[in-house]
Amino acid sequence: MTLSHYLALSGLLFAVGIFGVLTRRNIIGILMSIELMLNAANINFVAFNRFLYPGQYLGQLSVIFIITLAAAEVVVGLALVMAIYKNLKSVYVEDYNILKG
């Protein structure tokens, strides 16, 4: 497999993630789409590391850092969704207008 195969897979995953973010009404689906986009970036990091610097592990370390940040993002995002769901009884984005002044 060449670098272009990895980049094509990553581009496809990123496109699916963008499509999910733009078309989903459910906040859980939007969070899952953001995770897809982060995983597409992870594939890029590992693929470029493999083909440009095969003996080093900088790409894998970056991926571990991004996975850690993604886990923290999901925890905070789901905590906010749960807190808002207690009040509004909805997980749809258009119902979340509580930040308007």
C-alpha positions as CSV (number, residue, x, y, z in Angstrom):
1,M,0.0,0.0,0.0
2,T,1.2,3.5,-0.8
3,L,0.8,6.8,0.9
4,S,-2.0,7.7,-1.5
5,H,-4.1,4.8,-0.3
6,Y,-3.9,6.0,3.3
7,L,-4.6,9.6,2.2
8,A,-7.6,8.5,0.2
9,L,-9.0,6.5,3.2
10,S,-8.3,9.5,5.5
11,G,-10.0,11.9,3.1
12,L,-13.0,9.6,2.8
13,L,-13.3,9.4,6.6
14,F,-12.9,13.1,7.0
15,A,-15.6,13.7,4.4
16,V,-18.0,11.4,6.1
17,G,-17.3,13.2,9.4
18,I,-18.0,16.6,7.8
19,F,-21.2,15.3,6.3
20,G,-22.2,14.0,9.7
21,V,-21.5,17.3,11.4
22,L,-23.4,19.3,8.9
23,T,-26.5,17.0,8.6
24,R,-27.1,15.6,12.0
25,R,-29.6,17.1,14.4
26,N,-28.7,14.9,17.3
27,I,-25.8,16.1,19.4
28,I,-24.5,12.6,20.0
29,G,-24.3,12.0,16.3
30,I,-22.4,15.3,15.9
31,L,-19.9,14.2,18.6
32,M,-19.4,10.9,16.8
33,S,-18.8,12.7,13.5
34,I,-16.1,14.8,15.2
35,E,-14.5,11.6,16.4
36,L,-14.4,10.4,12.8
37,M,-12.7,13.6,11.7
38,L,-10.1,13.2,14.5
39,N,-9.4,9.6,13.4
40,A,-8.9,10.7,9.8
41,A,-6.2,13.1,11.1
42,N,-4.7,10.2,13.1
43,I,-4.4,8.1,10.0
44,N,-2.6,11.0,8.3
45,F,-0.1,11.3,11.1
46,V,0.7,7.6,11.2
47,A,0.9,7.3,7.4
48,F,3.2,10.3,7.0
49,N,5.3,9.1,9.8
50,R,5.6,5.6,8.2
51,F,6.6,6.9,4.8
52,L,8.8,10.0,5.8
53,Y,10.5,8.9,9.0
54,P,10.2,5.1,9.3
55,G,12.4,4.7,12.3
56,Q,10.9,7.4,14.5
57,Y,7.7,7.4,16.5
58,L,6.7,11.0,16.4
59,G,3.5,10.3,14.4
60,Q,2.4,7.6,16.9
61,L,3.0,9.9,19.8
62,S,0.9,12.6,18.2
63,V,-1.9,10.1,17.7
64,I,-1.8,9.0,21.3
65,F,-2.0,12.7,22.3
66,I,-5.0,13.3,19.9
67,I,-6.8,10.2,21.3
68,T,-6.3,11.5,24.8
69,L,-7.7,14.9,23.8
70,A,-10.6,13.2,22.0
71,A,-11.5,11.2,25.1
72,A,-11.5,14.4,27.2
73,E,-13.6,16.1,24.6
74,V,-16.2,13.3,24.6
75,V,-16.3,13.3,28.4
76,V,-16.9,17.1,28.6
77,G,-19.3,17.0,25.7
78,L,-21.4,14.2,27.1
79,A,-21.5,15.8,30.5
80,L,-22.8,19.0,29.0
81,V,-25.4,17.1,27.0
82,M,-26.5,15.2,30.1
83,A,-26.8,18.4,32.1
84,I,-28.8,20.1,29.4
85,Y,-31.0,17.0,28.8
86,K,-32.1,17.2,32.4
87,N,-33.6,20.6,31.8
88,L,-34.8,20.4,28.2
89,K,-35.5,16.7,27.7
90,S,-34.0,16.9,24.2
91,V,-30.7,16.0,22.5
92,Y,-31.5,17.9,19.3
93,V,-29.2,20.9,18.5
94,E,-31.9,23.3,17.5
95,D,-33.4,23.0,21.0
96,Y,-30.1,24.2,22.6
97,N,-30.7,27.9,22.6
98,I,-30.0,28.4,26.3
99,L,-26.8,30.3,25.6
100,K,-28.6,33.2,23.9
101,G,-28.5,36.4,25.9
